[in-house]
């Protein structure tokens, strides 16, 4: 009997020890950083646990699964959306949200991630349904802003704050993609042709402007050169004239110099006809008088006729 009583006492002690351990485990809880826990007492909300050590009443308080208070990123699968021009596009969305009220996120919505996904899909179809394909492809910022506004307003009572909504990709049908690529190639070819024509036009304008400037500068140079040559010749003539008058030449010297300049008139291979000025006769008369010492008879037509002998 003593042995049976000892065994029973040992069993009771073991059960008590196990019970105490279970009570301690269920009573002491540690909440990690950026986590929150909701405590129910006898099935009713009692409080929200913050990070740190906390004590619960065993078998009375129940700690629900912890909630993550960090900002979360959820990528939803592609959703088919019909645009205003009846084209089906596939749109991928990414939602950034954060739990701000653990109590509301626990009791106001059953599954807030699924609720955010469905609300995003519905709102996206409403927003994109009022845009055509080109507007949908070029208005991502507008679509993101409208989605964020609607989601943030709807999820506020769930204890969730939507910070950002991004469209990862907007994929039109393959036939539309081919048409858009052809249109883009045609647009690029058109722009290239326009740029080439503009370049050719500018090149022609610059070339014509350069030729005009060159012609103007050449004409100005020729005019200045002609003026300088005329001034030089005028100065040379003036110097010759002054020298001649200072030397006081006689008729003989002038006639001789006149004859020396006559051959220069015939110089050049293009001169086929030589016109002798009428003053040549007068010059020859002067030379004859200088060489022969006689005066031409005005009654005769000769240049070097001697004076007739005087009658006794």
Helices and strands as residue ranges (DSSP letters): H 2-27, E 28-31, E 35-41, E 44-49, E 52-55, E 61-63, E 67-68, E 72-82, E 88-99, H 102-107, H 112-128, H 133-138, H 140-155, G 156-158, E 160-171, H 174-247, H 251-265, H 279-292
